[in-house]
Amino acid sequence: MTAIFCAPLKWEADALRRGLPPGLTDRVLRTGSGPARAGRAAGGAAVTSADAVLVAGIAGGLDPSLRPGDVVVADRVVAPDGSERACPSARLLAGRLRADGIGVRVGAIATSDRVVSGARRAALARSGAVAVDMESAYLLDADRPGAVVRVVADPADGRLLAPATLRRVRQAVAALTPVAPAVADWAAAVGPRTVLLAEPRSFCAGVERAIEVVEQALAQRGAPVYVRKQIVHNEHVVGDLATRGAVFVDELDDVPAGATVVFSAHGVSPAVRERAQTRELDVIDATCPLVTKVHSEVRRFADRGDTIVFIGHQGHEETEGTMGERPDSTVLVQDLADAESVQIPDPQRCSYLVQTTLSAYEVAEVVQVLRRRFPAIKGPATDDICYATTNRQDALRDVAGAADLVLVVGSQNSSNSRRLVETAQRFGAASYLVDDVDDVDLRWLAGASTVGITAGASAPAALVDDVVAGIGGLGPIQVHTRRLVTENVHFTLPKEVRGA
């Protein structure tokens, strides 16, 4: 697909060309300034024959926080008659600009049919638009991908006719040149795609339960409710709960005596529980029942005299909490190298247990080494890796085999999300972990006609929807869901919040 870059003024067009690769400079169209010229350009052969249109140039600031030289990417363009044109790929383009160190504001851009100042400008600002131009709405249409990048020339609190105006315009025009590489990558990513959604994905029963525990605690007890560590490993979930009155702390000493504290889904050691009791804290335990199962196994195996090899990742809250049950009887194995070197006092009396969020493939390899070295080693009666982790990995396997690119939605500190990336890579797909659509690099999408998408068990489903919408802003997409199983697991809330 061919994209064209529309710039109203010669200054703007030249600045954009200076930053584009040589093969793209001939795609820059100087449209002329204002509605009439933009309208004529929109009806010309250069624009009507293009598969995608990107408008670049300078703009007036409506938001007082925007200063000359600030870059704005439109997530929607509001025409003079009030109609709107959405720009779904805005966050992808903004993310690409940020990757080049360019600060970006994503928001609505209003197109005016005349130069605005004073009361009219204030009215546009009240509409929610952050910047104003006189061309974009006339050049975009709903039938093909579109994007708008504008650089603020005159701020909301500045006078249009002032000695500083020309200097500000020059500053804004100059800022278009470093914007150009991201514009080129947007054009390279434009095209039709197939999106394969792995199912199941996103929240599991343990995560839903943990989040609901905090929500119910806030509803019943009022804010603040303290949470030890992140309730689940997702920045969006934590941020949302924080705005509603949850206070996340690293240690119990940061919780006022007698206050309500929630233990996260990853579990805690007996030492933490004892500390909470000493400080007379009102404890609500949101530990996932599947993690609680592993804690119980540690106690049972250690108490029968076994040395326990715990397969997990050092520093992860689940590992710390689980090994804290019987620290003198537990040794940590993180990978194959550890499995080859770990020493056990009595090889006839040993067991292994597993962090619930690991890759089934990785664990199988480690267990194979342990069984070779310690033939008497025993495992749990049922798999420690949680059903949701296994389901998401298995569901992704089929998707990864058919995709040019796999995007896993989840935070960087989410163990199960990182294992999904490794699973996709294991099956030959280029795979990346993204916290949300802002992290999706346009350069990954160039040449990727089939994109697989999944999400870790702690990532909200809405984040996947945002990624799909962003990709859809680059061209027509066909979305297919590949379902492995339907999950219907539900965990009962702790008694402390069950009555609401």
Number of C-alpha atoms within 10 A of each C-alpha: 12 13 25 23 28 29 27 23 19 14 17 24 23 18 22 27 19 16 19 22 11 9 7 15 18 11 16 22 19 19 25 18 15 20 20 15 16 23 17 14 21 20 13 12 9 14 21 14 12 16 18 25 24 21 23 28 27 33 30 29 29 28 19 13 11 22 21 24 24 22 27 26 27 31 21 22 27 23 19 15 9 11 9 18 20 19 24 23 30 27 27 24 27 27 22 25 24 16 13 12 10 16 14 19 18 18 18 24 33 30 27 22 17 11 14 17 17 11 9 12 18 14 14 22 20 12 13 15 21 27 31 27 25 26 30 35 26 22 22 23 16 10 10 17 25 32 29 28 27 30 29 29 28 27 23 24 15 17 13 18 9 9 9 12 17 14 13 18 22 16 18 26 25 20 24 28 18 18 24 21 19 23 27 19 20 26 26 18 23 27 25 18 20 18 23 24 24 26 23 26 28 24 17 23 19 26 25 18 22 24 20 15 25 26 19 17 24 20 14 13 12 14 15 17 24 26 27 21 20 21 26 23 25 22 18 18 16 19 13 11 18 17 9 16 16 24 21 22 15 11 12 19 11 12 21 13 14 13 14 21 26 26 23 26 29 30 24 25 19 15 12 17 15 11 14 19 13 10 15 14 19 17 18 19 21 25 22 21 18 18 26 17 12 22 22 13 22 28 17 13 22 20 12 10 13 24 25 28 28 20 24 24 19 12 9 14 17 25 23 18 22 30 25 19 20 21 15 11 20 23 17 20 22 16 16 16 11 15 21 14 11 13 13 17 9 11 15 14 18 24 24 25 25 26 22 26 26 24 22 21 14 16 19 11 13 20 22 14 17 24 15 11 16 19 13 14 20 19 19 14 7 6 14 21 20 21 17 23 24 20 20 27 29 19 20 31 20 18 28 28 17 16 22 19 25 30 28 27 33 32 22 14 13 20 23 26 33 21 23 31 27 21 23 26 18 15 15 16 23 19 24 23 24 20 22 23 23 19 19 23 21 25 15 17 22 15 14 18 16 22 25 28 26 29 31 32 29 29 29 22 16 11 19 24 12 17 24 21 16 21 27 23 24 28 20 16 18 11 16 12 14 16 16 15 12 9 14 7 10 11 14 10 16 15 9 15 18 11 9 8
